[in-house]
Amino acid sequence: MPVPIQRWASAAAILVALPLSWSGAVAEPGPELASLTQSYERKVKEILAPLRESFLGQLDSLEKRLADGRDIEGALKVREIRVGLALENPIALPLELPEDPRELRRLGTIYSRTAESRARPWRAKYIDALRALEARLVRNRELEAAAEVQRTLAELEGVGEPEPEPGPEGPPKDLALASRGAEARAPVGAEFLIDGETAIVLNDGVAYGRCPTSFEVELARRYKLNEIRFLLWSGDAREYRYKLDISADGKSWETVADRSRKPSKDWQVHEFKEPTPVRVIRIQGLENTANDYFHIVEVEAR
């Protein structure tokens, strides 16, 4: 049976957290803001169009391979993603991908990371242009127009809403996933920190580095988080010492957990007393009691 088509949104909105339309409760954007926004959207769509076409071709090939291998259910899942992406005008990214087939998740992860990387320089230019426009409008005492620009900047670079509390549909969604626009940095195996997988096959599936070392996960935008979790590889009696830092902007850091004197293993769960703005998560790997390397299987942010 085919799975329901997942929620879709414009790639520009996902990549830059930009509202592409204004609700009736907010005044229509002024001409200068509208012009800047339209130019930015056109550029993002232009640079992502070839990537989207390539992704569609890869999905088509994957669908045929699965059908030839009699994996009909997997082929139908790929077809629904492909059709939904093809119909979206003009570019779209799935916010969620099915667990299977695994190749679909791999292709989606690559697409998401590449799209975010290509759009990031233009997002920075757009933010700079908005700030300059806001400053000029304030100097000219065009306060209503300046407020419109401020609202756009707040959506673009501001704090996201906290994920909903657990309910009938399950726990809050993990924001530290490549499929949700997160990026990871580690000495080796950074991609494993944000792939949503906790299973390990031999040595595959673990990010690691020689102590002392550092691992970072940058979320797609700044979010108000309720908790951060990460899984230490603990296939034996080994324990680890570490520090957990967070940053709202990637520049100023706050240590929220110091386990430099408290050996730990398996899942590490750090809950905030209240929703806390976070853009970058950093884990400082200080010691492994078994050898010189620090190993992390997965990082989650909710």
Helices and strands as residue ranges (DSSP letters): E 8-10, H 11-16, H 31-68, H 72-87, E 92-94, H 102-139, H 143-157, E 159-160, G 178-180, E 183-185, G 190-194, E 207-210, E 213-232, E 240-247, E 254-258, E 267-288, E 293-301
